Amino acid sequence: MAEEKKGLEDLKELTTGTAAATDGAVATDDASAAPVEPKIDAQGRSYATGKRKNAIARVWIKPGAGRITVNGRDWGTYFARPVLRMIINQPFEAAERKDQYDVVCTVTGGGLSGQAGAVRHGISKALITFEPTLRPVLKKGGFLTRDSRVVERKKYGKAKARRSFQFSKR
């Protein structure tokens, strides 16, 4: 605080001095930063929780032939609509890991669309815990972001969340 630099040359000197100081800090951070380790349990599985609307999916993945089991049933019978099956497969296709992992998940709450979104979110997070190198690909695809949109609650004096009761002039 004793001397304040006011000229452009002084300012340039000041910025190069701070840049040199930060370069040294960055170099030490890279050296100390270890690669992220995968989190795999004793059975060789990786776990994650996915959420969408009111649905919550607990997802376990492990290397396998690409079988997906939802609540003890085959995913083709649980999610009968092709759109829902496509939603669930999106993380595998983005990461180019189709038919390489077996998925076992339990889903509660919400409807089928919300449950499919929750399973997709859980699969994406479980893939990252199994293979941390897939994070940039899945993040770019938007599979790691929890879709926080939920149904708005009903208000008193209203028929629904915002709809008023029908007005009658007479």
N, C-alpha and C positions, 0 to 999 in steps of 0.2 A: 504494500500500500504506500510505500515511501515514494515511489516514482511511477508515474502513469505515462504510458507510451501513447503519443498522439499523432505521429506522422505515419504515412503509408508504408515507408520502409520499416518502421518500427513494428507496425501491425503485421507485415509479412514475416518479419523475424519472429514475432510472437506466435503466429499460426504454425510456422515450420517447427518451432520448438515443441508445441503441443502435439503436432502430428508425429514427431519422432518419439515422444513419450508414449503416445497411444499405440504406435507400431510395436514397441517393446512389450506392451501389455497384451496385445493381440497374439504375439508370438508365444508368450508364456501360456495364454489360454489354450491355444491349439495343442501345445505339447501336453498340457495337463488334461485336456478333454479326451476321455477314452470313448471308443465307439460304444453305442448303446447295446447292451446285452439282451438277447431274447429272454422272455420270461416263460419258461416251460416247466410244467409240473412233473411229478414222478411217472405219470402215465404217458408222458410225451405230448400233452395237450397244452393249448394256450386258451385263456379265458378272457372274456370281455362282456360288458353289459351294454346293450343298445336300447335307445328309447326313441319313441315317436308318438306324438299325441298322448294318449293314456296307456299305450302299450309299452311293456318292458320285456326285453328278450335277454335271457342269459345264454351265452353262446360259447361253446367249446369247439376248437378246431384242432385237428391233428393230421399228419400226412396220411393220405389214403387214395381211394379210387374216385372220389368226388360224390360220395353219398351224402345226402342232406336229410336229417331226421328232425321233425318239428313235433314236440310234445308226444314223442313215441310213435309217430306215424310218418310215413314217407311224405316228403314235401310236395310231391305231385298230387296227392290226394288232399293234403291239408290246404294248400294254395292251388285251387283248381284253375283259376284264371291265368292265362299265359302272361299277362302284364305283371302280375305279382311275382311269378317265377323269374321274369326278366329283371325285375327290381332287385331280387335277391342275388342274382348272378352278376350284377354290375361290378362289384368290387373285384371278383375273380377275373373278369374280362379285362378290366382296367389294369390289373397287375399282371396279366398274362399267366395266371395260375389256375386256369380252368381244369377241373377233374384231377387236381393234385392234392386236395384236402377233403377230409370227411368232416362234416359239420353236425353237431348234436346241439339242439337248442330247445329251451322251454320258453314259451311266450305266454304272458298273461295280460289281460286288460285290452281295451280298445276293440276295434273291428279288424277285419282281415287286412285292409289297406294299411292301417297303422302298424299292425303286427309285422307285415312285410317290410315296412320301413325300419322298424326296430331291429329286425333280423339283419337287414343290410348294414345298419349302423354298427351292430354288434360284430358282424363278420369283419367289417373294415377295421375295427379296433383290435379284434383278435389277431388279424393278419399282421398288424403292426407289432403286437407283442411277440408274435412268432418270428417275423422277419422285419426288423426295424428299418431295413433299407427300402422297404416299400412305402414308407411314409410320404415322400414327396409326390409319388404318383397318385396315391389315394387322396392326399390333401388337395392336389390340383383338380381331381375329379369331384371334390366336394363331398366325399363320403364320410369324412370325419366330423363334419359339422352336425350337431344335433339340431334338427328342425324343431324350433321351439313353438311353432304355431299350434295352438290348442283352441278348442271351442270356447267362445266367450260365454260367461255365465249369464243366466237369466236375471233380469232386474225386476224388482217389485214395481207394480203398476204398469207392466208391459206384458205383452203376450209371449214374447221370446226375449232375446237379448236386447234388441232394439226396436222390434215391431210393436207398434201400439195396437190397442184393441180397435176394432172397427168403429168409426164414428157414425152416429146416427143423428141426423138433424131433427127428426121428429119421432 
